[in-house]
Amino acid sequence: MNQFAVVKLDFDYELYALFLLSSLPKTWDAFAQTVSNSVPQGKLAMDIVTNSLFNEETRRKTSGMGTDNAQAFVAESMWSTYRG
């Protein structure tokens, strides 16, 4: 996100939230879809997304899922899907 600030692009927090959700690993696709479909008035907010991520990450860690699948904030590059 800091790269956008360097080139002085102005994005609102809803777009940051979308970028965050889209950068999650594929194992988090169902979670990202659920969050984006359940926001009030259809507008994503960073606090809703980050709180949901922390809660889901905690739930996955305590339920015994492996740490590879549980690390939401170690996001993949959104460009990795285009490399083939």
C-alpha positions as CSV (number, residue, x, y, z in Angstrom):
1,M,0.0,0.0,0.0
2,N,2.9,2.3,0.6
3,Q,3.8,2.1,-3.1
4,F,0.5,3.9,-3.9
5,A,1.4,6.7,-1.5
6,V,4.7,7.2,-3.2
7,V,3.1,7.8,-6.6
8,K,0.4,9.9,-4.8
9,L,-2.5,7.8,-5.8
10,D,-5.5,8.4,-3.5
11,F,-7.4,5.3,-2.5
12,D,-10.2,5.1,0.0
13,Y,-10.1,2.5,2.7
14,E,-12.7,0.3,1.0
15,L,-10.2,-0.3,-1.8
16,Y,-7.4,-1.0,0.7
17,A,-9.7,-3.6,2.2
18,L,-10.3,-5.2,-1.2
19,F,-6.6,-5.3,-1.9
20,L,-6.0,-7.0,1.5
21,L,-8.7,-9.6,0.9
22,S,-7.5,-10.3,-2.7
23,S,-3.9,-10.8,-1.5
24,L,-4.7,-13.6,0.9
25,P,-3.6,-17.2,0.1
26,K,-6.0,-19.4,-1.9
27,T,-6.8,-21.3,1.3
28,W,-8.5,-18.1,2.5
29,D,-10.9,-17.7,-0.5
30,A,-14.0,-18.8,1.3
31,F,-13.2,-16.5,4.2
32,A,-12.6,-13.5,1.8
33,Q,-15.9,-14.2,0.0
34,T,-17.8,-14.5,3.3
35,V,-16.4,-11.2,4.6
36,S,-17.1,-9.3,1.4
37,N,-20.7,-10.6,1.2
38,S,-21.5,-9.8,4.8
39,V,-20.5,-6.2,5.2
40,P,-23.1,-3.6,6.1
41,Q,-24.5,-1.6,3.1
42,G,-22.1,-3.6,0.9
43,K,-19.1,-1.3,1.9
44,L,-15.9,-2.8,3.2
45,A,-14.1,-1.1,6.0
46,M,-10.6,-1.8,7.0
47,D,-11.5,-2.3,10.7
48,I,-14.1,-4.9,9.8
49,V,-11.7,-6.8,7.5
50,T,-8.7,-6.7,9.9
51,N,-10.8,-7.7,12.9
52,S,-12.3,-10.5,10.9
53,L,-8.8,-11.6,9.8
54,F,-7.5,-11.6,13.3
55,N,-10.5,-13.6,14.6
56,E,-10.3,-16.1,11.8
57,E,-6.5,-16.5,12.1
58,T,-6.9,-17.1,15.9
59,R,-9.8,-19.6,15.2
60,R,-7.6,-21.5,12.7
61,K,-4.6,-21.7,15.0
62,T,-6.6,-22.9,18.0
63,S,-8.5,-25.5,16.0
64,G,-5.3,-27.2,15.2
65,M,-4.9,-26.2,11.5
66,G,-1.3,-26.0,10.4
67,T,0.4,-22.7,10.7
68,D,1.0,-22.6,6.9
69,N,-2.8,-22.3,6.4
70,A,-3.4,-20.1,9.4
71,Q,-1.2,-17.1,8.5
72,A,-3.5,-14.6,7.0
73,F,-1.2,-11.6,7.3
74,V,1.6,-13.4,5.4
75,A,-0.2,-12.6,2.2
76,E,0.8,-13.7,-1.2
77,S,1.5,-11.3,-4.0
78,M,-1.7,-10.5,-5.9
79,W,0.4,-10.9,-9.1
80,S,1.5,-14.5,-8.3
81,T,-1.7,-15.8,-9.9
82,Y,-0.8,-14.2,-13.2
83,R,2.6,-15.9,-13.5
84,G,1.2,-19.2,-14.5
